Amino acid sequence: MEEKKDLLEKWLEFREEELESGLSKEDKKHMYDFEKCADMVLNCVDGEMYDFAKKELNKLENDILDSMGHFNRKYYMAGFSDAVEIILSM
C-alpha cells in the first residue's frame, strides 16, 4: 500500500510541474484573473475599509487556491489509483 501511495505522490508532483509549464492559449483563456476582480472590488472601497477588504480578498484567494489544490489532488490521485488497479488486475 505504501509503495502505491509513493507512486501516486511522484506522479502527482510530475503532473503539477508539467501542467504549470505547459499551459496552452486555451488553458490561459480559462484562467480566472483574481487580481483583476480584487482590484475592481477595491476600487469601490475607501478609507479604513480598504486595508480590511484587501486582507480579506487575499485570504479568499488563498482559501480558494488551497481548496482547488486539495480537490484536484484528491481526484487526480483517485483516478490514477483506479487506473493502476485496472492495470494490475489484468
VMD Tcl script that builds the backbone (N, CA, C; Angstrom):
set m [mol new atoms 270]
animate dup $m
set s [atomselect $m all]
$s set {name element resname resid chain x y z} {
  {N N MET 1 A 0.818 -1.190 0.000}
  {CA C MET 1 A 0.000 0.000 0.000}
  {C C MET 1 A 0.866 1.260 0.000}
  {N N GLU 2 A 1.951 1.228 0.789}
  {CA C GLU 2 A 2.838 2.396 0.877}
  {C C GLU 2 A 3.528 2.669 -0.467}
  {N N GLU 3 A 3.919 1.602 -1.182}
  {CA C GLU 3 A 4.545 1.767 -2.494}
  {C C GLU 3 A 3.579 2.436 -3.464}
  {N N LYS 4 A 2.333 2.027 -3.410}
  {CA C LYS 4 A 1.311 2.597 -4.282}
  {C C LYS 4 A 1.139 4.092 -3.977}
  {N N LYS 5 A 1.114 4.441 -2.687}
  {CA C LYS 5 A 0.966 5.839 -2.295}
  {C C LYS 5 A 2.168 6.652 -2.769}
  {N N ASP 6 A 3.383 6.116 -2.630}
  {CA C ASP 6 A 4.584 6.810 -3.088}
  {C C ASP 6 A 4.535 7.028 -4.599}
  {N N LEU 7 A 4.107 6.018 -5.332}
  {CA C LEU 7 A 3.985 6.136 -6.780}
  {C C LEU 7 A 2.983 7.225 -7.139}
  {N N LEU 8 A 1.872 7.257 -6.453}
  {CA C LEU 8 A 0.853 8.272 -6.712}
  {C C LEU 8 A 1.382 9.673 -6.412}
  {N N GLU 9 A 2.109 9.808 -5.317}
  {CA C GLU 9 A 2.678 11.107 -4.952}
  {C C GLU 9 A 3.667 11.590 -6.014}
  {N N LYS 10 A 4.544 10.700 -6.485}
  {CA C LYS 10 A 5.522 11.065 -7.511}
  {C C LYS 10 A 4.834 11.456 -8.808}
  {N N TRP 11 A 3.798 10.709 -9.177}
  {CA C TRP 11 A 3.061 11.007 -10.397}
  {C C TRP 11 A 2.383 12.368 -10.282}
  {N N LEU 12 A 1.786 12.665 -9.139}
  {CA C LEU 12 A 1.098 13.929 -8.952}
  {C C LEU 12 A 2.079 15.100 -9.025}
  {N N GLU 13 A 3.237 14.957 -8.415}
  {CA C GLU 13 A 4.259 16.002 -8.490}
  {C C GLU 13 A 4.672 16.248 -9.939}
  {N N PHE 14 A 4.871 15.169 -10.702}
  {CA C PHE 14 A 5.225 15.284 -12.113}
  {C C PHE 14 A 4.139 16.026 -12.881}
  {N N ARG 15 A 2.875 15.656 -12.663}
  {CA C ARG 15 A 1.761 16.281 -13.376}
  {C C ARG 15 A 1.645 17.764 -13.039}
  {N N GLU 16 A 1.840 18.119 -11.774}
  {CA C GLU 16 A 1.754 19.524 -11.377}
  {C C GLU 16 A 2.807 20.345 -12.105}
  {N N GLU 17 A 4.037 19.846 -12.159}
  {CA C GLU 17 A 5.112 20.556 -12.841}
  {C C GLU 17 A 4.814 20.676 -14.332}
  {N N GLU 18 A 4.344 19.587 -14.926}
  {CA C GLU 18 A 4.043 19.588 -16.354}
  {C C GLU 18 A 2.898 20.543 -16.685}
  {N N LEU 19 A 1.870 20.540 -15.870}
  {CA C LEU 19 A 0.720 21.402 -16.117}
  {C C LEU 19 A 1.073 22.872 -15.966}
  {N N GLU 20 A 1.902 23.207 -14.998}
  {CA C GLU 20 A 2.287 24.602 -14.778}
  {C C GLU 20 A 3.098 25.152 -15.939}
  {N N SER 21 A 3.923 24.330 -16.532}
  {CA C SER 21 A 4.809 24.814 -17.584}
  {C C SER 21 A 4.216 24.678 -18.980}
  {N N GLY 22 A 3.133 23.938 -19.116}
  {CA C GLY 22 A 2.610 23.669 -20.458}
  {C C GLY 22 A 1.220 24.215 -20.726}
  {N N LEU 23 A 0.922 25.416 -20.224}
  {CA C LEU 23 A -0.406 25.981 -20.445}
  {C C LEU 23 A -0.547 26.465 -21.889}
  {N N SER 24 A -1.604 26.053 -22.539}
  {CA C SER 24 A -1.872 26.500 -23.901}
  {C C SER 24 A -2.659 27.807 -23.873}
  {N N LYS 25 A -2.876 28.398 -25.036}
  {CA C LYS 25 A -3.690 29.606 -25.122}
  {C C LYS 25 A -5.098 29.325 -24.601}
  {N N GLU 26 A -5.621 28.146 -24.919}
  {CA C GLU 26 A -6.953 27.769 -24.460}
  {C C GLU 26 A -6.978 27.655 -22.933}
  {N N ASP 27 A -5.942 27.061 -22.353}
  {CA C ASP 27 A -5.853 26.950 -20.899}
  {C C ASP 27 A -5.845 28.338 -20.265}
  {N N LYS 28 A -5.027 29.221 -20.810}
  {CA C LYS 28 A -4.892 30.569 -20.264}
  {C C LYS 28 A -6.199 31.345 -20.387}
  {N N LYS 29 A -6.953 31.059 -21.430}
  {CA C LYS 29 A -8.237 31.723 -21.636}
  {C C LYS 29 A -9.209 31.401 -20.504}
  {N N HIS 30 A -9.091 30.221 -19.923}
  {CA C HIS 30 A -9.999 29.779 -18.874}
  {C C HIS 30 A -9.480 30.061 -17.466}
  {N N MET 31 A -8.328 30.675 -17.379}
  {CA C MET 31 A -7.773 31.027 -16.066}
  {C C MET 31 A -8.562 32.212 -15.514}
  {N N TYR 32 A -8.851 32.169 -14.231}
  {CA C TYR 32 A -9.585 33.260 -13.577}
  {C C TYR 32 A -8.589 34.301 -13.093}
  {N N ASP 33 A -8.824 35.548 -13.445}
  {CA C ASP 33 A -7.937 36.638 -13.040}
  {C C ASP 33 A -8.436 37.229 -11.728}
  {N N PHE 34 A -8.025 36.607 -10.629}
  {CA C PHE 34 A -8.484 37.039 -9.312}
  {C C PHE 34 A -7.997 38.446 -8.994}
  {N N GLU 35 A -6.793 38.782 -9.415}
  {CA C GLU 35 A -6.253 40.116 -9.124}
  {C C GLU 35 A -7.106 41.200 -9.769}
  {N N LYS 36 A -7.542 40.973 -10.998}
  {CA C LYS 36 A -8.393 41.942 -11.689}
  {C C LYS 36 A -9.708 42.119 -10.933}
  {N N CYS 37 A -10.295 41.020 -10.501}
  {CA C CYS 37 A -11.533 41.060 -9.734}
  {C C CYS 37 A -11.322 41.798 -8.408}
  {N N ALA 38 A -10.253 41.477 -7.718}
  {CA C ALA 38 A -9.960 42.120 -6.439}
  {C C ALA 38 A -9.753 43.618 -6.627}
  {N N ASP 39 A -9.053 44.001 -7.683}
  {CA C ASP 39 A -8.840 45.425 -7.955}
  {C C ASP 39 A -10.158 46.144 -8.203}
  {N N MET 40 A -11.082 45.510 -8.924}
  {CA C MET 40 A -12.386 46.117 -9.174}
  {C C MET 40 A -13.140 46.317 -7.863}
  {N N VAL 41 A -13.076 45.341 -6.976}
  {CA C VAL 41 A -13.743 45.462 -5.677}
  {C C VAL 41 A -13.083 46.561 -4.855}
  {N N LEU 42 A -11.758 46.550 -4.821}
  {CA C LEU 42 A -11.032 47.533 -4.014}
  {C C LEU 42 A -11.230 48.960 -4.519}
  {N N ASN 43 A -11.505 49.120 -5.806}
  {CA C ASN 43 A -11.779 50.456 -6.349}
  {C C ASN 43 A -13.078 51.028 -5.784}
  {N N CYS 44 A -13.936 50.172 -5.257}
  {CA C CYS 44 A -15.221 50.609 -4.687}
  {C C CYS 44 A -15.141 50.801 -3.180}
  {N N VAL 45 A -13.968 50.548 -2.609}
  {CA C VAL 45 A -13.797 50.617 -1.155}
  {C C VAL 45 A -12.796 51.721 -0.855}
  {N N ASP 46 A -13.096 52.490 0.168}
  {CA C ASP 46 A -12.148 53.534 0.533}
  {C C ASP 46 A -12.001 53.617 2.050}
  {N N GLY 47 A -11.110 54.478 2.437}
  {CA C GLY 47 A -10.906 54.723 3.858}
  {C C GLY 47 A -10.377 53.521 4.608}
  {N N GLU 48 A -10.843 53.385 5.817}
  {CA C GLU 48 A -10.375 52.335 6.714}
  {C C GLU 48 A -10.727 50.936 6.222}
  {N N MET 49 A -11.781 50.840 5.442}
  {CA C MET 49 A -12.223 49.517 4.970}
  {C C MET 49 A -11.313 48.959 3.872}
  {N N TYR 50 A -10.517 49.808 3.231}
  {CA C TYR 50 A -9.671 49.363 2.130}
  {C C TYR 50 A -8.696 48.278 2.588}
  {N N ASP 51 A -7.963 48.537 3.652}
  {CA C ASP 51 A -6.979 47.558 4.137}
  {C C ASP 51 A -7.657 46.269 4.581}
  {N N PHE 52 A -8.804 46.404 5.251}
  {CA C PHE 52 A -9.551 45.226 5.678}
  {C C PHE 52 A -10.004 44.412 4.468}
  {N N ALA 53 A -10.580 45.103 3.472}
  {CA C ALA 53 A -11.072 44.412 2.274}
  {C C ALA 53 A -9.924 43.732 1.534}
  {N N LYS 54 A -8.801 44.419 1.422}
  {CA C LYS 54 A -7.642 43.836 0.729}
  {C C LYS 54 A -7.159 42.578 1.448}
  {N N LYS 55 A -7.092 42.649 2.776}
  {CA C LYS 55 A -6.657 41.489 3.567}
  {C C LYS 55 A -7.626 40.324 3.382}
  {N N GLU 56 A -8.918 40.609 3.421}
  {CA C GLU 56 A -9.920 39.555 3.262}
  {C C GLU 56 A -9.911 38.961 1.852}
  {N N LEU 57 A -9.701 39.791 0.840}
  {CA C LEU 57 A -9.621 39.282 -0.530}
  {C C LEU 57 A -8.399 38.392 -0.718}
  {N N ASN 58 A -7.294 38.761 -0.083}
  {CA C ASN 58 A -6.095 37.911 -0.144}
  {C C ASN 58 A -6.348 36.570 0.529}
  {N N LYS 59 A -7.027 36.596 1.684}
  {CA C LYS 59 A -7.372 35.344 2.361}
  {C C LYS 59 A -8.310 34.502 1.496}
  {N N LEU 60 A -9.283 35.163 0.863}
  {CA C LEU 60 A -10.215 34.449 -0.001}
  {C C LEU 60 A -9.486 33.773 -1.160}
  {N N GLU 61 A -8.574 34.499 -1.798}
  {CA C GLU 61 A -7.810 33.916 -2.901}
  {C C GLU 61 A -7.007 32.712 -2.420}
  {N N ASN 62 A -6.339 32.837 -1.294}
  {CA C ASN 62 A -5.549 31.720 -0.764}
  {C C ASN 62 A -6.429 30.531 -0.414}
  {N N ASP 63 A -7.590 30.808 0.175}
  {CA C ASP 63 A -8.513 29.725 0.531}
  {C C ASP 63 A -9.037 29.010 -0.708}
  {N N ILE 64 A -9.365 29.772 -1.744}
  {CA C ILE 64 A -9.864 29.173 -2.987}
  {C C ILE 64 A -8.785 28.314 -3.630}
  {N N LEU 65 A -7.573 28.841 -3.708}
  {CA C LEU 65 A -6.478 28.072 -4.306}
  {C C LEU 65 A -6.174 26.819 -3.501}
  {N N ASP 66 A -6.222 26.936 -2.182}
  {CA C ASP 66 A -5.984 25.780 -1.326}
  {C C ASP 66 A -7.063 24.717 -1.539}
  {N N SER 67 A -8.302 25.156 -1.603}
  {CA C SER 67 A -9.417 24.235 -1.813}
  {C C SER 67 A -9.316 23.553 -3.173}
  {N N MET 68 A -9.024 24.334 -4.205}
  {CA C MET 68 A -8.888 23.756 -5.544}
  {C C MET 68 A -7.745 22.753 -5.578}
  {N N GLY 69 A -6.637 23.102 -4.951}
  {CA C GLY 69 A -5.496 22.193 -4.910}
  {C C GLY 69 A -5.835 20.900 -4.195}
  {N N HIS 70 A -6.552 21.014 -3.097}
  {CA C HIS 70 A -6.942 19.822 -2.341}
  {C C HIS 70 A -7.793 18.889 -3.183}
  {N N PHE 71 A -8.842 19.432 -3.807}
  {CA C PHE 71 A -9.745 18.576 -4.565}
  {C C PHE 71 A -9.123 18.080 -5.863}
  {N N ASN 72 A -8.300 18.902 -6.519}
  {CA C ASN 72 A -7.584 18.412 -7.706}
  {C C ASN 72 A -6.688 17.240 -7.333}
  {N N ARG 73 A -5.958 17.409 -6.241}
  {CA C ARG 73 A -5.056 16.350 -5.770}
  {C C ARG 73 A -5.844 15.091 -5.421}
  {N N LYS 74 A -6.955 15.263 -4.720}
  {CA C LYS 74 A -7.770 14.132 -4.301}
  {C C LYS 74 A -8.297 13.353 -5.508}
  {N N TYR 75 A -8.832 14.032 -6.486}
  {CA C TYR 75 A -9.433 13.341 -7.614}
  {C C TYR 75 A -8.407 12.851 -8.626}
  {N N TYR 76 A -7.286 13.547 -8.769}
  {CA C TYR 76 A -6.200 13.014 -9.595}
  {C C TYR 76 A -5.689 11.715 -8.993}
  {N N MET 77 A -5.492 11.736 -7.677}
  {CA C MET 77 A -4.986 10.533 -7.004}
  {C C MET 77 A -5.973 9.384 -7.145}
  {N N ALA 78 A -7.264 9.665 -6.978}
  {CA C ALA 78 A -8.271 8.614 -7.093}
  {C C ALA 78 A -8.293 8.043 -8.510}
  {N N GLY 79 A -8.251 8.910 -9.508}
  {CA C GLY 79 A -8.266 8.443 -10.892}
  {C C GLY 79 A -7.036 7.626 -11.231}
  {N N PHE 80 A -5.887 8.085 -10.802}
  {CA C PHE 80 A -4.655 7.356 -11.078}
  {C C PHE 80 A -4.649 6.024 -10.339}
  {N N SER 81 A -5.121 6.053 -9.112}
  {CA C SER 81 A -5.206 4.826 -8.326}
  {C C SER 81 A -6.115 3.801 -9.007}
  {N N ASP 82 A -7.258 4.267 -9.505}
  {CA C ASP 82 A -8.168 3.372 -10.234}
  {C C ASP 82 A -7.487 2.778 -11.469}
  {N N ALA 83 A -6.754 3.621 -12.194}
  {CA C ALA 83 A -6.067 3.137 -13.397}
  {C C ALA 83 A -5.018 2.091 -13.040}
  {N N VAL 84 A -4.278 2.324 -11.979}
  {CA C VAL 84 A -3.257 1.352 -11.540}
  {C C VAL 84 A -3.932 0.033 -11.158}
  {N N GLU 85 A -5.041 0.106 -10.453}
  {CA C GLU 85 A -5.783 -1.103 -10.057}
  {C C GLU 85 A -6.251 -1.881 -11.292}
  {N N ILE 86 A -6.732 -1.176 -12.279}
  {CA C ILE 86 A -7.187 -1.845 -13.524}
  {C C ILE 86 A -6.023 -2.528 -14.206}
  {N N ILE 87 A -4.909 -1.833 -14.306}
  {CA C ILE 87 A -3.729 -2.390 -14.960}
  {C C ILE 87 A -3.209 -3.601 -14.204}
  {N N LEU 88 A -3.147 -3.498 -12.880}
  {CA C LEU 88 A -2.634 -4.611 -12.080}
  {C C LEU 88 A -3.563 -5.820 -12.075}
  {N N SER 89 A -4.836 -5.595 -12.291}
  {CA C SER 89 A -5.783 -6.717 -12.269}
  {C C SER 89 A -5.817 -7.489 -13.592}
  {N N MET 90 A -5.162 -6.973 -14.606}
  {CA C MET 90 A -5.154 -7.643 -15.908}
  {C C MET 90 A -4.149 -8.764 -15.953}
}
mol reanalyze $m
mol bondsrecalc $m
mol representation Tube
mol addrep $m
